[in-house]
Amino acid sequence: MTSTVMIGCSESCRQIEYDIQCAARSDAKVLISGESGVGKEVVARLIHERSQRNRGPMAAINCASIPDTLLASELFGHMKGSFTDAHRSRTGLFEQGHKGTVFLDEVGEMSLSMQALVLRFLENGEILPVGSERLVTRVDVRIIAATNRLLMTAIKQSEFREDLYYRLNVIHIEVPPLRSRPDDVPLLLDTFLRRYSLEHRAALPTLSNEARQRLLTYHWPGNVRELKNAAERLVVRSTGGEIGVNDLPAELRVPRTSAARAQVQVAPTRVDNLIERVTEHGESFWSAVHEPFMARDITREEVRAVVRVGLTTTRGSYKSLLPVFNMPPTDYKKFLGFLRKYHVHLPIHEFRALPTPRVVVTRELTVQ
């Protein structure tokens, strides 16, 4: 029986539900991408629970939290005496997930040598434990991987194997950040408040209109994980009266615009990184933005945000945007064709009234 739940009512959430249903109908490998805290593991568990493998185990591991020297042992197991403290043989995650699913979280943080081992396993399903010189067994597992990195960029920087990327990226599910799906925030907030009230046996907190509005319009840089933690904190700290703005955590007391700008200065978004690659490192729009978008490593909203920053600097001129985005004049029709085809073209009237900026402050402009 399915116990995991996807909470949300936005168009993005409905699209993810559809993608989950499609993925659950097959044993194809799945790559889930999105920022930290958006709920990638929830998506992975829903795929497993709705698939024909739901009677088998789901084994999960965070590849970023384990040193490379131990990760091979965790995944493939080890033989007794193969290294210090290996007092007995141990099966690895791939073998434990036989007839079920293995979830590799933050797969982009694996070293190249570990990536090679995983690639070999994906090709033949063979388990070679650490310290063993011969094949122990073959296993039948479905692999679901997740990452918060732009893997196409990592490939260009020789930090991720291209062949492994295409092995994993059979079905790609993009989980957008919470700030791009604000319609989900009220439902998530109410759900978490009720959940933690029951868990901590506390009264359901009552929020003032101003406090609730502040929570609903906050930028949520930590995504669903941050919202969940904030809800639990409100329940635990509640004394039974109405919760006002002054009772909120410090980062939530600041109005949305100021809070978002301050947060972005501390932790730049993926849009900031894309803008930096184009405007500061001289990369072409085609390689920095178009290519990862076509590979579904970035979302339509993020492409639109990059274009918005550029149009702000050119006061709505798409033609003047070509040199800003390091494209030759001959790419003008191709550029507009791409924007219109994928619905990331923006009307120019809103930019014409803007004063010409002396400096492009990308980290403030990208916060909408």
Secondary structure by P-SEA (a helix, b strand, c coil): cccbbbbbccaaaaaaaaaaaaaaacccbbbbbbcccccaaaaaaaaaaacccccbbbbbbccccccccccccccccccccccccccbbbbccccccccbbbbbcccccccaaaaaaaaaaaacccccccccccccbbbbbbbbbbbccaaaaaaaaccccaaaaaaaccbbbbbbcccccccaaaaaaaaaaaaaaaaaccccccccaaaaaaaaaccccccaaaaaaaaaaaaaaccccccccccccccccccaaaaaaaaaaacccaaaaaaaaacccccccccccaaaaaaccccaaaaaaaaaaaaaaaccccccccccccccccaaaaaaaaaaaacccccccccccccccccccccccccc
